[in-house]
């Protein structure tokens, strides 16, 4: 069996890897296809150092995003309760329903924080009362907020 060589992919290659991956391939595949098409470069010590630096920067960026999400979670949970006013009918029922867009607007009005409505999970709300909602701020960070639905 031929010796494998290590290359850094410049673009995604089907069944091999995505951009930025270090992969071991046959020398002929690298020499005859990957390198001439610009899909990969040989992994020299300098290139390997650059890859490590890039990975470290990416890890730092992800850590900073997570810390920012933790701060937003603390801010949302400190406020505690968000009040939504809806028109009320009989038996404490509201006209229509409370949507994730309503909750996102209430958060924006009270905290000046933009929250994507798709990251909010609420139960079916069609009566006046108190409800719990979950706001996903980061893949690893989510905040639980309380919503009070009150009559107009």
C-alpha positions as CSV (number, residue, x, y, z in Angstrom):
1,X,0.0,0.0,0.0
2,X,1.3,3.4,-0.9
3,X,2.2,6.0,1.7
4,X,-0.4,8.7,2.4
5,X,0.3,12.4,2.4
6,X,-1.5,15.1,4.3
7,X,-3.2,18.0,2.6
8,X,-5.3,20.9,3.7
9,X,-8.6,21.3,1.8
10,X,-9.3,24.7,0.3
11,X,-12.8,23.8,-0.6
12,X,-15.2,21.0,0.2
13,X,-14.6,17.8,-1.6
14,X,-17.4,15.2,-1.8
15,X,-16.7,12.1,0.5
16,X,-13.4,13.6,1.7
17,X,-14.0,16.6,3.9
18,X,-15.0,20.3,4.1
19,X,-12.9,23.4,3.7
20,X,-10.2,23.7,6.3
21,X,-9.9,20.0,7.0
22,X,-6.6,18.2,7.2
23,X,-6.9,14.8,5.4
24,X,-4.7,12.0,4.5
25,X,-4.9,11.0,0.8
26,X,-2.9,8.9,-1.7
27,X,0.0,10.9,-3.3
28,X,-1.4,10.4,-6.8
29,X,-4.9,11.7,-5.9
30,X,-3.3,14.8,-4.3
31,X,-0.7,15.4,-7.1
32,X,-3.0,14.7,-10.0
33,X,-6.4,16.1,-8.9
34,X,-6.6,17.9,-5.6
35,X,-3.6,20.3,-5.9
36,X,-4.0,21.1,-9.7
37,X,-7.7,22.0,-9.3
38,X,-7.0,24.2,-6.2
39,X,-9.0,22.0,-4.0
40,X,-6.1,21.4,-1.6
41,X,-2.5,22.4,-0.7
42,X,0.2,20.2,0.8
43,X,0.3,20.4,4.6
44,X,3.7,21.9,5.4
45,X,4.7,22.9,8.9
46,X,3.8,26.5,8.2
47,X,0.4,25.6,6.9
48,X,-0.2,23.4,10.0
49,X,0.7,26.4,12.2
50,X,-1.8,28.6,10.3
51,X,-4.5,25.9,10.7
52,X,-3.9,25.7,14.5
53,X,-4.0,29.5,14.7
54,X,-7.3,29.6,12.8
55,X,-8.8,26.9,15.0
56,X,-7.8,28.8,18.2
57,X,-9.4,32.0,16.8
58,X,-12.6,30.1,16.0
59,X,-12.6,28.6,19.5
60,X,-12.1,32.0,21.1
61,X,-15.0,33.4,19.0
62,X,-17.3,30.6,20.0
63,X,-16.4,31.1,23.6
64,X,-17.1,34.9,23.4
65,X,-20.5,34.2,21.7
66,X,-21.4,31.8,24.6
67,X,-20.4,34.3,27.2
68,X,-22.5,37.0,25.5
69,X,-25.5,34.5,25.5
70,X,-25.0,33.9,29.2
71,X,-25.1,37.6,29.9
72,X,-28.3,38.0,27.8
73,X,-29.8,35.0,29.7
74,X,-29.0,36.7,33.0
75,X,-30.6,40.0,31.8
76,X,-33.8,38.2,30.6
77,X,-34.2,36.2,33.8
78,X,-33.5,39.2,36.0
79,X,-36.5,41.0,34.5
80,X,-38.6,38.0,35.3
81,X,-42.0,38.7,33.8
82,X,-43.1,40.1,30.5
83,X,-46.6,41.4,30.2
84,X,-48.6,41.0,27.1
85,X,-52.0,42.8,26.7
86,X,-54.7,41.1,24.7
87,X,-58.3,41.7,24.1
88,X,-60.4,39.5,26.4
89,X,-63.7,37.7,25.7
90,X,-65.8,35.4,27.9
91,X,-64.4,33.0,30.5
92,X,-61.0,34.8,30.5
93,X,-60.4,33.7,26.9
94,X,-58.4,36.0,24.6
95,X,-59.2,36.8,21.0
96,X,-56.7,35.1,18.8
97,X,-53.6,33.6,20.4
98,X,-50.2,34.7,21.7
99,X,-47.5,34.1,19.1
100,X,-43.7,34.0,19.3
101,X,-43.7,37.3,17.5
102,X,-45.7,38.9,20.3
103,X,-43.2,37.6,22.9
104,X,-40.2,38.7,20.8
105,X,-41.7,42.2,20.6
106,X,-42.3,42.3,24.3
107,X,-38.7,41.3,25.0
108,X,-37.5,44.0,22.5
109,X,-39.7,46.7,24.2
110,X,-38.5,45.9,27.7
111,X,-34.8,45.1,27.2
112,X,-33.9,46.5,23.8
113,X,-32.5,43.1,22.9
114,X,-33.3,41.5,19.6
115,X,-34.5,37.9,19.9
116,X,-35.3,35.8,16.9
117,X,-38.9,34.6,17.1
118,X,-37.9,31.2,15.9
119,X,-35.7,30.7,19.0
120,X,-38.7,31.1,21.3
121,X,-40.8,28.1,22.5
122,X,-44.2,28.9,24.0
123,X,-47.1,26.7,25.0
124,X,-50.6,27.2,23.5
125,X,-51.8,30.4,25.0
126,X,-55.5,31.3,24.6
127,X,-56.5,32.4,28.1
128,X,-55.5,35.1,30.5
129,X,-52.8,34.0,33.0
130,X,-49.1,33.2,33.6
131,X,-47.1,31.0,31.2
132,X,-43.5,29.8,30.9
133,X,-41.5,30.4,27.7
134,X,-38.1,29.2,26.7
135,X,-35.7,31.4,24.7
136,X,-32.8,29.7,23.0
137,X,-30.0,32.2,22.9
138,X,-27.1,29.9,21.9
139,X,-26.9,26.1,21.2
140,X,-25.9,25.6,24.8
141,X,-27.7,28.5,26.5
142,X,-31.4,29.0,26.9
143,X,-33.4,31.2,29.3
144,X,-36.8,30.5,30.8
145,X,-39.0,33.6,31.1
146,X,-42.4,34.1,32.5
147,X,-45.2,35.7,30.4
148,X,-48.3,37.3,31.9
149,X,-51.2,37.6,29.5
150,X,-53.4,40.4,30.8
151,X,-56.6,42.0,29.4
152,X,-56.4,45.3,27.6
